[in-house]
Amino acid sequence: MLERTRITGRYARGFAAAVAAVVALVLAANAGPAKAVHHEPGTRTTAPVEAAVR
């Protein structure tokens, strides 16, 4: 037959399970894909600076 557990043990396990669930939810919420950086097409040039000054 199953042995009765102490109430403090049950509360400790419940609290530990709640903390583990919150940590898992926070990690899952922050595990999304990284945001892409969009560059404007006119900001980069392939011509040397001397050619642009003339």
C-alpha positions in Angstrom: 0.0 0.0 0.0 1.1 3.5 -0.6 2.7 5.4 2.2 1.3 8.7 3.2 3.6 11.7 2.5 4.0 14.7 4.7 2.2 17.8 3.7 5.5 19.8 3.6 6.9 17.4 1.0 3.8 17.7 -1.2 3.9 21.5 -1.0 7.7 21.5 -1.8 7.2 19.3 -4.8 4.3 21.4 -6.0 6.2 24.6 -5.6 9.2 23.1 -7.4 7.0 22.0 -10.3 5.4 25.5 -10.5 8.9 27.1 -10.6 10.0 24.7 -13.3 6.8 25.4 -15.4 7.4 29.2 -15.2 11.0 28.8 -16.2 10.0 26.6 -19.2 7.4 29.1 -20.3 9.8 32.1 -20.1 12.4 30.2 -22.0 9.9 29.2 -24.7 8.6 32.7 -25.0 12.2 34.0 -25.6 13.1 31.3 -28.1 11.6 32.9 -31.1 13.4 33.6 -34.3 15.8 36.5 -34.5 14.6 39.7 -36.1 16.1 40.4 -39.5 18.0 43.6 -40.1 16.8 45.4 -43.2 19.3 47.6 -45.0 18.2 50.4 -47.3 19.4 49.8 -50.8 20.7 53.3 -51.3 23.1 53.4 -48.3 25.8 51.2 -49.8 27.8 52.1 -52.9 30.3 50.1 -54.9 32.1 53.1 -56.3 35.2 54.4 -54.5 34.9 57.6 -52.5 37.1 59.6 -55.0 34.7 58.9 -57.8 31.7 60.1 -55.7 33.5 63.4 -54.8 34.2 64.4 -58.5 
